Amino acid sequence: MNKSTKEREFVALNIAVLTVSDSRTEETDKSGKLLAGRLTDAGHRLAEKTIVPDEVYRIRAVVAGWIAADDVDVVITTGGTGVTGRDGTPEAVSPLLDKTIDGFGEVFRTISYQQIRTSTIQSRALAGVANGTYVFCVPGSTGACATAWDELISAQLDIRTRPCNLAELMPRLLET
């Protein structure tokens, strides 16, 4: 069997989950729990999970710490991606990114349109790469988290996804 058709072995990644919320607690954090459950069910490892208030510098501090950590491959944030005055996740995370993955937000909103119609324009979901770490910022609703994981993130973090995926690019993210 040639290399292009040979089945790849699954590679478990270390994924950190950050819930951005002024009101959720560990007991009430349904979106963070959904993401943690989905990623571990897929065979990945939950590197860490925490909750911070929707404050730009607190969000940025947690995400920056995970980006700098050698044992975190992926960061997923949930919450703070809307348009209200307290929604600051994109402002917190964008300055940390070395490269943006514009297609993530575009495709997320396209998929969401089928579910929530024009309300999808309120989402500022985004993704990018920082210090060799993938970062995904998704809305705080459990429905949005399920859509993001089930329809986009899970396949792109699975090295077996063909024709290509983000996981297979990880060894090359820090090339200069």
C-alpha positions in Angstrom: 0.0 0.0 0.0 1.5 3.4 -0.9 1.9 6.1 1.6 -0.9 8.3 0.2 -3.6 5.7 0.9 -2.3 4.1 4.0 -4.5 4.7 7.1 -2.9 7.0 9.6 -2.8 6.3 13.4 -4.9 8.6 15.6 -2.7 11.2 17.4 -4.1 12.4 20.7 -3.6 16.2 21.3 -3.5 18.1 24.6 -6.4 20.6 24.5 -7.1 23.3 27.0 -10.6 24.8 27.4 -11.4 28.3 28.6 -14.9 29.4 29.4 -15.3 33.2 29.3 -18.2 34.2 31.5 -19.2 36.7 34.2 -21.8 34.3 35.6 -20.9 30.7 35.0 -19.3 28.4 37.6 -17.8 25.0 37.3 -21.2 23.6 38.2 -23.1 25.7 35.6 -20.6 25.7 32.8 -22.5 23.5 30.3 -20.5 24.7 27.2 -17.0 24.1 28.8 -18.2 20.7 29.9 -19.6 19.9 26.5 -16.2 20.7 24.8 -14.2 18.8 27.4 -16.5 15.8 27.0 -16.4 15.9 23.2 -12.6 16.2 23.0 -12.0 13.4 25.5 -14.6 11.2 23.7 -12.7 11.8 20.5 -9.5 10.4 22.2 -7.8 13.7 23.0 -6.5 14.8 26.4 -8.0 17.7 28.4 -4.8 19.6 29.3 -6.7 22.1 31.5 -10.1 23.7 31.9 -10.8 27.0 33.6 -13.3 29.8 33.7 -12.5 33.6 33.7 -14.7 36.7 33.6 -15.1 38.5 30.3 -12.2 40.8 30.9 -9.7 41.2 28.1 -6.5 41.0 30.1 -7.6 38.1 32.2 -8.6 36.2 29.0 -5.4 37.1 27.4 -3.3 36.0 30.4 -4.8 32.5 30.5 -4.6 32.0 26.7 -1.0 33.4 26.6 0.0 31.0 29.3 -1.3 28.0 27.5 0.2 29.2 24.2 3.6 29.4 26.0 3.2 25.9 27.6 4.9 23.0 26.0 2.2 20.6 27.0 -0.8 22.4 25.3 -1.3 21.8 21.6 -4.7 23.5 21.2 -6.7 26.1 23.0 -10.5 26.4 22.7 -12.3 29.3 24.3 -16.1 29.5 24.6 -17.9 32.7 25.2 -17.3 36.4 24.8 -17.5 36.4 21.0 -20.7 38.4 20.7 -21.1 42.1 20.1 -22.1 43.5 23.5 -19.8 45.7 25.6 -18.7 42.8 27.8 -17.8 40.5 24.8 -14.0 40.8 24.6 -12.6 37.4 23.6 -11.6 38.4 20.0 -9.9 41.5 21.3 -8.1 39.5 24.0 -6.9 36.7 21.7 -6.3 38.4 18.3 -3.1 40.2 19.4 -1.6 36.8 20.4 -2.1 35.2 17.1 0.8 34.8 14.7 -1.6 33.8 11.9 -5.3 33.8 11.6 -7.3 31.0 10.1 -10.0 33.2 8.5 -11.9 30.2 7.0 -12.8 28.9 10.4 -15.1 31.9 11.3 -16.4 32.0 7.8 -17.4 28.3 7.7 -18.6 28.4 11.3 -21.1 31.2 10.4 -22.1 29.4 7.2 -23.0 26.2 9.1 -24.6 28.3 11.9 -26.8 30.1 9.4 -28.5 26.8 8.6 -29.4 26.5 12.3 -30.0 30.1 13.6 -30.4 32.0 10.3 -29.3 35.6 10.4 -28.5 35.6 14.1 -25.2 34.1 13.1 -23.9 37.5 12.1 -23.6 38.3 15.9 -20.8 35.7 16.2 -17.2 36.8 16.0 -15.9 33.2 16.1 -12.2 33.1 15.1 -9.2 30.8 15.0 -5.5 31.1 14.5 -2.0 29.9 15.3 0.2 31.3 18.1 3.6 29.8 19.0 2.7 26.6 17.3 -0.6 26.2 19.2 -4.0 26.3 17.5 -6.5 28.6 19.1 -10.2 28.4 18.4 -12.7 31.0 19.9 -16.3 30.0 19.7 -19.6 31.4 21.1 -20.7 30.5 24.6 -23.9 28.6 23.8 -23.8 24.8 24.0 -25.4 24.7 20.5 -22.6 26.8 19.1 -19.9 24.7 20.9 -21.5 21.5 19.6 -21.6 22.9 16.0 -18.0 24.1 16.2 -16.6 20.8 17.6 -18.8 18.4 15.6 -18.7 20.2 12.3 -15.2 21.8 12.2 -12.7 21.3 15.0 -12.9 17.6 15.6 -12.1 16.7 11.9 -9.4 19.2 11.7 -7.7 18.0 14.8 -7.9 14.4 13.6 -4.8 13.4 11.6 -6.8 10.8 9.8 -9.1 13.4 8.1 -8.5 13.5 4.4 -7.6 15.2 2.1 -5.9 17.3 4.8 -6.2 18.6 8.3 -4.6 21.0 10.8 -3.2 18.2 13.0 -0.8 17.1 10.3 0.6 20.6 10.0 1.5 20.8 13.7 5.2 19.8 13.2 5.6 22.6 10.7 3.9 25.4 12.5 7.1 26.9 13.9 9.1 26.8 10.7 10.9 29.9 9.7 
